[in-house]
């Protein structure tokens, strides 16, 4: 259940990034993260901290409540 | 700015807990956390992981999107 919540968060981030026409490479670069690390977040494999999720949302120009809301659906 | 975001998250958790008439002690107990640790989350001093915030929201019977939404206002 919580596993799946991280997956939903990751999915929401991925679809927002794709909406922007941004590659994982570009997103990772903006965040100063390694692409494989960023990719593992989108795949729901990383239980990141609040500030990290917030920073990702900022770089993807989306509100965190929107991402969390999609994950909770 | 990100510091203050954690403070806003903490405030939102605190007001929800108070709405329930729950003490920090009770909330911490339900979460299996030490009271001082739980207290430091409400004071915005801990950058907890997504699953931890989700678990706190579940114990406080509130949606995480609501807590995040209040913090983003």
Backbone of each chain as nested JSON, in Angstrom:
{
  "chains": [
    {"id": "A", "residues": [
      {"number": 1, "name": "UNK", "atoms": {"N": [0.85, -1.208, 0.0], "CA": [0.0, 0.0, 0.0], "C": [0.879, 1.249, 0.0]}},
      {"number": 2, "name": "UNK", "atoms": {"N": [1.864, 1.299, 0.905], "CA": [2.756, 2.447, 0.899], "C": [3.731, 2.341, -0.271]}},
      {"number": 3, "name": "UNK", "atoms": {"N": [4.127, 1.101, -0.605], "CA": [4.927, 0.88, -1.797], "C": [4.224, 1.504, -2.983]}},
      {"number": 4, "name": "UNK", "atoms": {"N": [2.959, 1.162, -3.116], "CA": [2.21, 1.632, -4.259], "C": [2.039, 3.159, -4.209]}},
      {"number": 5, "name": "UNK", "atoms": {"N": [2.018, 3.732, -3.032], "CA": [1.917, 5.196, -2.948], "C": [3.141, 5.856, -3.587]}},
      {"number": 6, "name": "UNK", "atoms": {"N": [4.322, 5.32, -3.301], "CA": [5.545, 5.857, -3.924], "C": [5.496, 5.693, -5.443]}},
      {"number": 7, "name": "UNK", "atoms": {"N": [4.931, 4.581, -5.884], "CA": [4.786, 4.368, -7.326], "C": [3.854, 5.417, -7.94]}},
      {"number": 8, "name": "UNK", "atoms": {"N": [2.794, 5.71, -7.217], "CA": [1.842, 6.719, -7.712], "C": [2.488, 8.1, -7.758]}},
      {"number": 9, "name": "UNK", "atoms": {"N": [3.271, 8.406, -6.752], "CA": [4.002, 9.689, -6.74], "C": [4.927, 9.742, -7.96]}},
      {"number": 10, "name": "UNK", "atoms": {"N": [5.651, 8.668, -8.161], "CA": [6.581, 8.586, -9.292], "C": [5.868, 8.746, -10.628]}},
      {"number": 11, "name": "UNK", "atoms": {"N": [4.725, 8.094, -10.757], "CA": [3.92, 8.194, -11.984], "C": [3.486, 9.637, -12.234]}},
      {"number": 12, "name": "UNK", "atoms": {"N": [3.054, 10.289, -11.165], "CA": [2.586, 11.676, -11.292], "C": [3.734, 12.593, -11.728]}},
      {"number": 13, "name": "UNK", "atoms": {"N": [4.925, 12.341, -11.193], "CA": [6.095, 13.139, -11.591], "C": [6.44, 12.871, -13.053]}},
      {"number": 14, "name": "UNK", "atoms": {"N": [6.406, 11.595, -13.409], "CA": [6.732, 11.226, -14.783], "C": [5.765, 11.878, -15.773]}},
      {"number": 15, "name": "UNK", "atoms": {"N": [4.476, 11.802, -15.483], "CA": [3.527, 12.345, -16.47], "C": [3.663, 13.873, -16.546]}},
      {"number": 16, "name": "UNK", "atoms": {"N": [3.966, 14.519, -15.421], "CA": [4.181, 15.963, -15.468], "C": [5.421, 16.299, -16.305]}},
      {"number": 17, "name": "UNK", "atoms": {"N": [6.498, 15.529, -16.099], "CA": [7.727, 15.771, -16.869], "C": [7.465, 15.582, -18.361]}},
      {"number": 18, "name": "UNK", "atoms": {"N": [6.725, 14.522, -18.694], "CA": [6.432, 14.253, -20.107], "C": [5.555, 15.357, -20.71]}},
      {"number": 19, "name": "UNK", "atoms": {"N": [4.637, 15.846, -19.885], "CA": [3.78, 16.971, -20.298], "C": [4.639, 18.158, -20.734]}},
      {"number": 20, "name": "UNK", "atoms": {"N": [5.761, 18.329, -20.051], "CA": [6.673, 19.439, -20.354], "C": [7.605, 19.102, -21.516]}},
      {"number": 21, "name": "UNK", "atoms": {"N": [7.533, 17.858, -22.007], "CA": [8.426, 17.438, -23.08], "C": [9.873, 17.377, -22.613]}},
      {"number": 22, "name": "UNK", "atoms": {"N": [10.049, 17.095, -21.332], "CA": [11.395, 17.075, -20.75], "C": [11.86, 15.612, -20.639]}},
      {"number": 23, "name": "UNK", "atoms": {"N": [13.135, 15.367, -20.91], "CA": [13.661, 14.009, -20.715], "C": [14.054, 13.824, -19.247]}},
      {"number": 24, "name": "UNK", "atoms": {"N": [14.241, 12.572, -18.846], "CA": [14.727, 12.295, -17.483], "C": [16.093, 12.944, -17.301]}},
      {"number": 25, "name": "UNK", "atoms": {"N": [16.877, 12.894, -18.335], "CA": [18.221, 13.491, -18.323], "C": [18.149, 14.979, -17.976]}},
      {"number": 26, "name": "UNK", "atoms": {"N": [17.248, 15.663, -18.652], "CA": [17.101, 17.107, -18.42], "C": [16.596, 17.399, -17.008]}},
      {"number": 27, "name": "UNK", "atoms": {"N": [15.594, 16.617, -16.588], "CA": [15.05, 16.821, -15.238], "C": [16.145, 16.603, -14.202]}},
      {"number": 28, "name": "UNK", "atoms": {"N": [16.877, 15.523, -14.371], "CA": [17.953, 15.201, -13.427], "C": [18.996, 16.313, -13.392]}},
      {"number": 29, "name": "UNK", "atoms": {"N": [19.31, 16.828, -14.559], "CA": [20.311, 17.897, -14.648], "C": [19.844, 19.147, -13.902]}},
      {"number": 30, "name": "UNK", "atoms": {"N": [18.591, 19.522, -14.113], "CA": [18.045, 20.693, -13.415], "C": [18.092, 20.516, -11.907]}},
      {"number": 31, "name": "UNK", "atoms": {"N": [17.964, 19.239, -11.49], "CA": [17.927, 18.95, -10.06], "C": [19.312, 18.687, -9.48]}},
      {"number": 32, "name": "UNK", "atoms": {"N": [20.292, 18.607, -10.354], "CA": [21.638, 18.275, -9.885], "C": [21.708, 16.852, -9.343]}},
      {"number": 33, "name": "UNK", "atoms": {"N": [20.908, 15.972, -9.97], "CA": [20.889, 14.556, -9.563], "C": [21.431, 13.704, -10.704]}},
      {"number": 34, "name": "UNK", "atoms": {"N": [21.862, 12.517, -10.369], "CA": [22.246, 11.574, -11.412], "C": [20.962, 11.066, -12.077]}},
      {"number": 35, "name": "UNK", "atoms": {"N": [20.997, 10.849, -13.384], "CA": [19.799, 10.414, -14.097], "C": [19.222, 9.12, -13.53]}},
      {"number": 36, "name": "UNK", "atoms": {"N": [20.097, 8.188, -13.169], "CA": [19.591, 6.903, -12.659], "C": [18.885, 7.092, -11.304]}},
      {"number": 37, "name": "UNK", "atoms": {"N": [19.353, 8.053, -10.535], "CA": [18.691, 8.329, -9.246], "C": [17.312, 8.938, -9.517]}},
      {"number": 38, "name": "UNK", "atoms": {"N": [17.288, 9.929, -10.398], "CA": [16.002, 10.554, -10.727], "C": [15.031, 9.512, -11.285]}},
      {"number": 39, "name": "UNK", "atoms": {"N": [15.55, 8.661, -12.142], "CA": [14.725, 7.602, -12.738], "C": [14.136, 6.684, -11.663]}},
      {"number": 40, "name": "UNK", "atoms": {"N": [14.92, 6.376, -10.654], "CA": [14.437, 5.484, -9.59], "C": [13.339, 6.162, -8.751]}},
      {"number": 41, "name": "UNK", "atoms": {"N": [13.358, 7.477, -8.689], "CA": [12.266, 8.195, -8.005], "C": [10.983, 8.045, -8.83]}},
      {"number": 42, "name": "UNK", "atoms": {"N": [11.096, 8.249, -10.134], "CA": [9.904, 8.11, -10.99], "C": [9.361, 6.684, -10.963]}},
      {"number": 43, "name": "UNK", "atoms": {"N": [10.24, 5.725, -10.71], "CA": [9.785, 4.334, -10.657], "C": [9.285, 3.945, -9.249]}},
      {"number": 44, "name": "UNK", "atoms": {"N": [9.265, 4.898, -8.357], "CA": [8.724, 4.64, -7.021], "C": [9.638, 3.823, -6.141]}},
      {"number": 45, "name": "UNK", "atoms": {"N": [10.916, 3.86, -6.445], "CA": [11.884, 3.047, -5.696], "C": [12.572, 3.824, -4.58]}},
      {"number": 46, "name": "UNK", "atoms": {"N": [12.357, 5.156, -4.564], "CA": [13.04, 5.969, -3.551], "C": [12.014, 6.719, -2.702]}},
      {"number": 47, "name": "UNK", "atoms": {"N": [12.147, 6.54, -1.407], "CA": [11.282, 7.236, -0.457], "C": [11.967, 8.546, -0.086]}},
      {"number": 48, "name": "UNK", "atoms": {"N": [11.847, 9.539, -0.973], "CA": [12.606, 10.782, -0.771], "C": [12.017, 11.638, 0.347]}},
      {"number": 49, "name": "UNK", "atoms": {"N": [12.795, 12.6, 0.783], "CA": [12.347, 13.509, 1.832], "C": [11.442, 14.601, 1.247]}},
      {"number": 50, "name": "UNK", "atoms": {"N": [10.673, 15.204, 2.142], "CA": [9.71, 16.232, 1.731], "C": [10.366, 17.329, 0.897]}},
      {"number": 51, "name": "UNK", "atoms": {"N": [11.505, 17.847, 1.37], "CA": [12.157, 18.948, 0.65], "C": [12.594, 18.529, -0.745]}},
      {"number": 52, "name": "UNK", "atoms": {"N": [12.998, 17.256, -0.882], "CA": [13.42, 16.768, -2.194], "C": [12.216, 16.716, -3.137]}},
      {"number": 53, "name": "UNK", "atoms": {"N": [11.11, 16.174, -2.64], "CA": [9.899, 16.119, -3.469], "C": [9.465, 17.531, -3.84]}},
      {"number": 54, "name": "UNK", "atoms": {"N": [9.547, 18.421, -2.892], "CA": [9.175, 19.819, -3.129], "C": [10.058, 20.438, -4.224]}},
      {"number": 55, "name": "UNK", "atoms": {"N": [11.342, 20.139, -4.155], "CA": [12.289, 20.696, -5.126], "C": [12.017, 20.123, -6.523]}},
      {"number": 56, "name": "UNK", "atoms": {"N": [11.702, 18.833, -6.586], "CA": [11.367, 18.226, -7.881], "C": [10.122, 18.906, -8.452]}},
      {"number": 57, "name": "UNK", "atoms": {"N": [9.121, 19.092, -7.605], "CA": [7.882, 19.735, -8.06], "C": [8.16, 21.139, -8.579]}},
      {"number": 58, "name": "UNK", "atoms": {"N": [9.028, 21.86, -7.892], "CA": [9.365, 23.215, -8.338], "C": [10.005, 23.187, -9.727]}},
      {"number": 59, "name": "UNK", "atoms": {"N": [10.936, 22.256, -9.927], "CA": [11.627, 22.177, -11.217], "C": [10.673, 21.729, -12.319]}},
      {"number": 60, "name": "UNK", "atoms": {"N": [9.637, 20.99, -11.944], "CA": [8.657, 20.534, -12.933], "C": [7.459, 21.501, -12.991]}},
      {"number": 61, "name": "UNK", "atoms": {"N": [7.601, 22.607, -12.272], "CA": [6.567, 23.649, -12.289], "C": [5.159, 23.091, -12.024]}},
      {"number": 62, "name": "UNK", "atoms": {"N": [5.07, 22.354, -10.959], "CA": [3.779, 21.774, -10.567], "C": [3.681, 21.875, -9.048]}},
      {"number": 63, "name": "UNK", "atoms": {"N": [2.481, 22.045, -8.547], "CA": [2.314, 22.1, -7.092], "C": [2.429, 20.705, -6.5]}},
      {"number": 64, "name": "UNK", "atoms": {"N": [3.043, 20.648, -5.345], "CA": [3.21, 19.351, -4.686], "C": [1.843, 18.757, -4.321]}},
      {"number": 65, "name": "UNK", "atoms": {"N": [0.894, 19.602, -3.992], "CA": [-0.441, 19.096, -3.636], "C": [-1.078, 18.372, -4.825]}},
      {"number": 66, "name": "UNK", "atoms": {"N": [-0.736, 18.838, -6.035], "CA": [-1.284, 18.218, -7.243], "C": [-0.705, 16.815, -7.413]}},
      {"number": 67, "name": "UNK", "atoms": {"N": [0.601, 16.725, -7.232], "CA": [1.287, 15.428, -7.35], "C": [0.777, 14.463, -6.279]}},
      {"number": 68, "name": "UNK", "atoms": {"N": [0.685, 14.948, -5.051], "CA": [0.214, 14.101, -3.94], "C": [-1.254, 13.727, -4.151]}},
      {"number": 69, "name": "UNK", "atoms": {"N": [-2.02, 14.679, -4.629], "CA": [-3.443, 14.414, -4.889], "C": [-3.625, 13.308, -5.91]}},
      {"number": 70, "name": "UNK", "atoms": {"N": [-2.827, 13.341, -6.975], "CA": [-2.907, 12.276, -7.996], "C": [-2.522, 10.929, -7.407]}},
      {"number": 71, "name": "UNK", "atoms": {"N": [-1.522, 10.947, -6.55], "CA": [-1.057, 9.7, -5.934], "C": [-2.098, 9.125, -4.98]}},
      {"number": 72, "name": "UNK", "atoms": {"N": [-2.896, 9.983, -4.395], "CA": [-3.902, 9.535, -3.42], "C": [-5.196, 9.063, -4.076]}},
      {"number": 73, "name": "UNK", "atoms": {"N": [-5.319, 9.301, -5.364], "CA": [-6.581, 8.939, -6.032], "C": [-6.828, 7.437, -6.051]}}
    ]},
    {"id": "B", "residues": [
      {"number": 1, "name": "UNK", "atoms": {"N": [12.942, 29.505, 2.528], "CA": [11.737, 29.154, 1.764], "C": [11.402, 27.68, 1.958]}},
      {"number": 2, "name": "UNK", "atoms": {"N": [12.401, 26.802, 1.814], "CA": [12.13, 25.387, 2.041], "C": [12.04, 25.121, 3.544]}},
      {"number": 3, "name": "UNK", "atoms": {"N": [12.837, 25.864, 4.339], "CA": [12.73, 25.786, 5.791], "C": [11.303, 26.065, 6.176]}},
      {"number": 4, "name": "UNK", "atoms": {"N": [10.785, 27.163, 5.635], "CA": [9.45, 27.574, 6.025], "C": [8.401, 26.565, 5.525]}},
      {"number": 5, "name": "UNK", "atoms": {"N": [8.683, 25.885, 4.442], "CA": [7.736, 24.871, 3.967], "C": [7.587, 23.755, 5.01]}},
      {"number": 6, "name": "UNK", "atoms": {"N": [8.695, 23.314, 5.569], "CA": [8.62, 22.288, 6.627], "C": [7.851, 22.809, 7.839]}},
      {"number": 7, "name": "UNK", "atoms": {"N": [8.032, 24.087, 8.134], "CA": [7.282, 24.68, 9.248], "C": [5.784, 24.665, 8.949]}},
      {"number": 8, "name": "UNK", "atoms": {"N": [5.45, 24.962, 7.715], "CA": [4.027, 24.972, 7.324], "C": [3.44, 23.564, 7.408]}},
      {"number": 9, "name": "UNK", "atoms": {"N": [4.213, 22.589, 6.978], "CA": [3.766, 21.19, 7.071], "C": [3.528, 20.853, 8.548]}},
      {"number": 10, "name": "UNK", "atoms": {"N": [4.483, 21.207, 9.374], "CA": [4.375, 20.937, 10.806], "C": [3.143, 21.609, 11.421]}},
      {"number": 11, "name": "UNK", "atoms": {"N": [2.912, 22.846, 11.025], "CA": [1.742, 23.599, 11.511], "C": [0.445, 22.891, 11.12]}},
      {"number": 12, "name": "UNK", "atoms": {"N": [0.401, 22.442, 9.886], "CA": [-0.808, 21.776, 9.385], "C": [-1.058, 20.483, 10.163]}},
      {"number": 13, "name": "UNK", "atoms": {"N": [0.015, 19.754, 10.466], "CA": [-0.125, 18.519, 11.246], "C": [-0.592, 18.844, 12.663]}},
      {"number": 14, "name": "UNK", "atoms": {"N": [0.013, 19.872, 13.232], "CA": [-0.351, 20.264, 14.589], "C": [-1.826, 20.654, 14.661]}},
      {"number": 15, "name": "UNK", "atoms": {"N": [-2.275, 21.464, 13.721], "CA": [-3.662, 21.919, 13.833], "C": [-4.634, 20.749, 13.599]}},
      {"number": 16, "name": "UNK", "atoms": {"N": [-4.265, 19.821, 12.729], "CA": [-5.122, 18.652, 12.535], "C": [-5.181, 17.807, 13.824]}},
      {"number": 17, "name": "UNK", "atoms": {"N": [-4.001, 17.607, 14.438], "CA": [-3.963, 16.829, 15.681], "C": [-4.818, 17.5, 16.758]}},
      {"number": 18, "name": "UNK", "atoms": {"N": [-4.694, 18.827, 16.864], "CA": [-5.465, 19.547, 17.882], "C": [-6.968, 19.462, 17.596]}},
      {"number": 19, "name": "UNK", "atoms": {"N": [-7.3, 19.497, 16.313], "CA": [-8.693, 19.338, 15.88], "C": [-9.271, 18.022, 16.411]}},
      {"number": 20, "name": "UNK", "atoms": {"N": [-8.412, 17.017, 16.473], "CA": [-8.834, 15.697, 16.957], "C": [-8.796, 15.617, 18.486]}},
      {"number": 21, "name": "UNK", "atoms": {"N": [-8.31, 16.68, 19.129], "CA": [-8.179, 16.672, 20.585], "C": [-7.146, 15.66, 21.06]}},
      {"number": 22, "name": "UNK", "atoms": {"N": [-6.143, 15.449, 20.215], "CA": [-5.104, 14.45, 20.521], "C": [-3.861, 15.171, 21.053]}},
      {"number": 23, "name": "UNK", "atoms": {"N": [-3.208, 14.585, 22.035], "CA": [-1.952, 15.185, 22.515], "C": [-0.798, 14.71, 21.613]}},
      {"number": 24, "name": "UNK", "atoms": {"N": [0.339, 15.389, 21.708], "CA": [1.536, 14.95, 20.961], "C": [1.924, 13.552, 21.428]}},
      {"number": 25, "name": "UNK", "atoms": {"N": [1.778, 13.335, 22.71], "CA": [2.083, 12.035, 23.31], "C": [1.268, 10.921, 22.633]}},
      {"number": 26, "name": "UNK", "atoms": {"N": [-0.012, 11.149, 22.492], "CA": [-0.902, 10.156, 21.87], "C": [-0.55, 9.936, 20.402]}},
      {"number": 27, "name": "UNK", "atoms": {"N": [-0.323, 11.047, 19.696], "CA": [0.019, 10.935, 18.28], "C": [1.313, 10.13, 18.124]}},
      {"number": 28, "name": "UNK", "atoms": {"N": [2.302, 10.477, 18.934], "CA": [3.591, 9.791, 18.87], "C": [3.425, 8.3, 19.161]}},
      {"number": 29, "name": "UNK", "atoms": {"N": [2.605, 8.001, 20.134], "CA": [2.368, 6.607, 20.512], "C": [1.739, 5.822, 19.357]}},
      {"number": 30, "name": "UNK", "atoms": {"N": [0.733, 6.419, 18.729], "CA": [0.086, 5.766, 17.584], "C": [1.07, 5.502, 16.455]}},
      {"number": 31, "name": "UNK", "atoms": {"N": [2.068, 6.391, 16.361], "CA": [3.044, 6.285, 15.279], "C": [4.253, 5.443, 15.665]}},
      {"number": 32, "name": "UNK", "atoms": {"N": [4.319, 5.076, 16.929], "CA": [5.494, 4.33, 17.396], "C": [6.752, 5.174, 17.355]}},
      {"number": 33, "name": "UNK", "atoms": {"N": [6.557, 6.477, 17.617], "CA": [7.699, 7.416, 17.624], "C": [7.875, 7.937, 19.04]}},
      {"number": 34, "name": "UNK", "atoms": {"N": [9.07, 8.455, 19.3], "CA": [9.288, 9.145, 20.575], "C": [8.572, 10.495, 20.49]}},
      {"number": 35, "name": "UNK", "atoms": {"N": [8.005, 10.931, 21.61], "CA": [7.263, 12.201, 21.608], "C": [8.129, 13.374, 21.151]}},
      {"number": 36, "name": "UNK", "atoms": {"N": [9.383, 13.402, 21.582], "CA": [10.24, 14.53, 21.202], "C": [10.518, 14.536, 19.687]}},
      {"number": 37, "name": "UNK", "atoms": {"N": [10.561, 13.339, 19.106], "CA": [10.765, 13.266, 17.655], "C": [9.518, 13.783, 16.94]}},
      {"number": 38, "name": "UNK", "atoms": {"N": [8.368, 13.294, 17.387], "CA": [7.121, 13.752, 16.765], "C": [6.982, 15.271, 16.915]}},
      {"number": 39, "name": "UNK", "atoms": {"N": [7.32, 15.763, 18.089], "CA": [7.246, 17.2, 18.358], "C": [8.149, 17.987, 17.4]}},
      {"number": 40, "name": "UNK", "atoms": {"N": [9.321, 17.443, 17.123], "CA": [10.243, 18.157, 16.229], "C": [9.713, 18.184, 14.786]}},
      {"number": 41, "name": "UNK", "atoms": {"N": [8.909, 17.205, 14.421], "CA": [8.264, 17.229, 13.087], "C": [7.244, 18.371, 13.049]}},
      {"number": 42, "name": "UNK", "atoms": {"N": [6.43, 18.467, 14.091], "CA": [5.425, 19.54, 14.138], "C": [6.091, 20.914, 14.158]}},
      {"number": 43, "name": "UNK", "atoms": {"N": [7.305, 20.985, 14.705], "CA": [8.009, 22.272, 14.735], "C": [8.787, 22.526, 13.441]}},
      {"number": 44, "name": "UNK", "atoms": {"N": [8.661, 21.643, 12.476], "CA": [9.299, 21.868, 11.181], "C": [10.792, 21.637, 11.199]}},
      {"number": 45, "name": "UNK", "atoms": {"N": [11.263, 20.864, 12.158], "CA": [12.706, 20.647, 12.297], "C": [13.178, 19.366, 11.628]}},
      {"number": 46, "name": "UNK", "atoms": {"N": [12.237, 18.534, 11.162], "CA": [12.618, 17.263, 10.542], "C": [12.085, 17.187, 9.117]}},
      {"number": 47, "name": "UNK", "atoms": {"N": [12.996, 16.904, 8.213], "CA": [12.638, 16.741, 6.806], "C": [12.344, 15.26, 6.576]}},
      {"number": 48, "name": "UNK", "atoms": {"N": [11.148, 14.843, 6.976], "CA": [10.837, 13.41, 6.941], "C": [10.616, 12.897, 5.516]}},
      {"number": 49, "name": "UNK", "atoms": {"N": [10.628, 11.597, 5.374], "CA": [10.407, 10.967, 4.071], "C": [8.905, 10.906, 3.761]}},
      {"number": 50, "name": "UNK", "atoms": {"N": [8.631, 10.746, 2.471], "CA": [7.237, 10.719, 1.991], "C": [6.389, 9.708, 2.763]}},
      {"number": 51, "name": "UNK", "atoms": {"N": [6.912, 8.503, 2.92], "CA": [6.134, 7.457, 3.59], "C": [5.843, 7.811, 5.043]}},
      {"number": 52, "name": "UNK", "atoms": {"N": [6.786, 8.497, 5.678], "CA": [6.581, 8.898, 7.077], "C": [5.467, 9.941, 7.149]}},
      {"number": 53, "name": "UNK", "atoms": {"N": [5.527, 10.925, 6.266], "CA": [4.475, 11.944, 6.259], "C": [3.123, 11.292, 5.957]}},
      {"number": 54, "name": "UNK", "atoms": {"N": [3.132, 10.373, 5.031], "CA": [1.896, 9.655, 4.67], "C": [1.337, 8.906, 5.889]}},
      {"number": 55, "name": "UNK", "atoms": {"N": [2.229, 8.27, 6.628], "CA": [1.817, 7.493, 7.79], "C": [1.249, 8.416, 8.881]}},
      {"number": 56, "name": "UNK", "atoms": {"N": [1.883, 9.563, 9.07], "CA": [1.381, 10.531, 10.054], "C": [-0.024, 10.981, 9.646]}},
      {"number": 57, "name": "UNK", "atoms": {"N": [-0.176, 11.293, 8.35], "CA": [-1.49, 11.746, 7.861], "C": [-2.551, 10.672, 8.089]}},
      {"number": 58, "name": "UNK", "atoms": {"N": [-2.182, 9.418, 7.864], "CA": [-3.138, 8.323, 8.077], "C": [-3.568, 8.262, 9.544]}},
      {"number": 59, "name": "UNK", "atoms": {"N": [-2.604, 8.387, 10.442], "CA": [-2.925, 8.311, 11.877], "C": [-3.747, 9.512, 12.315]}},
      {"number": 60, "name": "UNK", "atoms": {"N": [-3.577, 10.63, 11.621], "CA": [-4.353, 11.83, 11.96], "C": [-5.624, 11.925, 11.104]}},
      {"number": 61, "name": "UNK", "atoms": {"N": [-5.874, 10.86, 10.351], "CA": [-7.075, 10.772, 9.526], "C": [-7.291, 12.02, 8.654]}},
      {"number": 62, "name": "UNK", "atoms": {"N": [-6.246, 12.362, 7.94], "CA": [-6.31, 13.523, 7.038], "C": [-5.573, 13.15, 5.753]}},
      {"number": 63, "name": "UNK", "atoms": {"N": [-6.029, 13.686, 4.642], "CA": [-5.334, 13.412, 3.394], "C": [-4.029, 14.202, 3.334]}},
      {"number": 64, "name": "UNK", "atoms": {"N": [-3.025, 13.562, 2.773], "CA": [-1.729, 14.231, 2.662], "C": [-1.835, 15.446, 1.748]}},
      {"number": 65, "name": "UNK", "atoms": {"N": [-2.7, 15.369, 0.744], "CA": [-2.847, 16.516, -0.164], "C": [-3.379, 17.747, 0.592]}},
      {"number": 66, "name": "UNK", "atoms": {"N": [-4.178, 17.482, 1.625], "CA": [-4.733, 18.584, 2.422], "C": [-3.623, 19.254, 3.226]}},
      {"number": 67, "name": "UNK", "atoms": {"N": [-2.796, 18.437, 3.836], "CA": [-1.671, 18.955, 4.63], "C": [-0.701, 19.732, 3.734]}},
      {"number": 68, "name": "UNK", "atoms": {"N": [-0.372, 19.138, 2.592], "CA": [0.561, 19.786, 1.652], "C": [-0.061, 21.059, 1.082]}},
      {"number": 69, "name": "UNK", "atoms": {"N": [-1.344, 20.989, 0.791], "CA": [-2.053, 22.157, 0.265], "C": [-2.005, 23.324, 1.238]}},
      {"number": 70, "name": "UNK", "atoms": {"N": [-2.21, 23.032, 2.522], "CA": [-2.149, 24.105, 3.528], "C": [-0.745, 24.685, 3.604]}},
      {"number": 71, "name": "UNK", "atoms": {"N": [0.254, 23.816, 3.496], "CA": [1.648, 24.261, 3.573], "C": [2.016, 25.128, 2.37]}},
      {"number": 72, "name": "UNK", "atoms": {"N": [1.368, 24.886, 1.249], "CA": [1.696, 25.619, 0.018], "C": [0.971, 26.96, -0.085]}},
      {"number": 73, "name": "UNK", "atoms": {"N": [0.016, 27.2, 0.79], "CA": [-0.772, 28.439, 0.684], "C": [0.071, 29.683, 0.943]}}
    ]}
  ]
}
